[in-house]
Amino acid sequence: MVERPSMTAGLAISLRRRVLLCMGPGGVGKTTVSAALGLGAAQAGKKVIVVTIDPSRRLAQALGLDPALGHAPGTIVPVHGLPSTQLDCLLLDTKQVFDDLVRSYSPSQQSAEAMLANPIYRATATHLSGAVEYAATARVHMLLESSDYDLIVLDTPPTANAIEFLDAGETIREVIANPAARLLAGTGRLGMKFLGLGGGVLLKAFESMGGGAFIGHLGVFLREFSVVLKEFQRRAGDVAELLASPDTGTVVTTAPTEFSKREAQTFIDDLRARKMQIEAIVLNRVMAMPPDSVGRDGLERAAVAAGATPEDARAGAHTADALIEGARLQAERAQHMLDHFSQRYPGVPVRAVPRCEPPPTSMQELARMGNDLLGRTNQSPSQSPSG
């Protein structure tokens, strides 16, 4: 028989993993959970970096990501505010990740600068399907290679379908390996002949679609980018291995709604099919079970005793009773979801996080949440990590 999960039990998240992916649908507090876990791990004595995509303004300010201080996207920023912790934060810049790869793997500096100035490249780095997801995992891979951190927490992009994130590397690799790309790159006689068509009908059709310089920019882009494309392909393969590696764990964050339950269940089943390590399921923004109501009559009597008219007392009691009943139904639904996930995925910790309005954004609130998620509830946010 499965033990009924507690609404306050800590998560058995293993801090031995080097990468922690915080995944789930948009709008469920995934970024807040990522930041809290990073703070909790830092307080546990780990050197941590949190890579985030689009934090709210208040959360960004709490983590020190303030553009007014010159903290542009792509800049690694030390997070201050808690003693004896080593925590950095990085707001992902997709184009910068692509630019770094170009600079590192182009055959020459001149080639790299020509590529970075190429309008086809700039559009690709910004708008290519899967670019943000690919850049996120590629950036994590770069951080892993640097060995500067014990733990990398990735707040995954808010894709419409979380599976898109997992498939981004393969999507990029398929685009790069497309025969049409190799043709335009001029890797064979046919490609060179195609690019050299002076007044051909096909060339004129391309020019009418993209301007007179389009085909020239495209040819230069693909020829100059050929060496870097191989690195992009290698990174895509390495990222796929990273996602399924024992070094990588996944925390799935969801919300206590029926739609979110179905969505999370489908996603978790897919993760398991991919042999990915599921560290925990976080049920966020759970309404606490309200105390037993004294009943509408009792509420009316209390209101009258406080000086309300009978009419106002009756109306107020009706509203209060409806709110209490609504809160009770939400709390019961959350408990049902906890039971469901615990029974469906035995051995995977399931944790409910109480609803908090406004969501936690101060360092102390985030640290408290992180310690609670990691089962370190006796750790004060102001305490130094134990050795």
Secondary structure, DSSP 8 states (H G I E B T S, - for coil): ------TT------TT-SEEEEE--TTSSHHHHHHHHHHHHHHTT-EEEEEESS--HHHHHHTT--GGGT--TT-EEE--SSTT-EEEEEE--HHHHHHHHHHHHSSSHHHHHHHHH-HHHHHHHHHSTTHHHHHHHHHHHHHHHHT--SEEEEE----SSHHHHHHHHHHHHHHHT-HHHHHHTT-SHHHHHHHT-SS-HHHHHHHHHH-TTHHHHHHHHHHHTHHHHHHHHHHHHHHHHHHTSTTEEEEEEE-SSHHHHHHHHHHHHHHHHTT-EEEEEEEEEE--------HHHHHHHHHHHTT--HHHHHHHHHHHHHHHHHHHHHHHHHHHHHHHHHHHSTTS-EEEEE--SS---SHHHHHHHHHHHTT-TT--TTS----
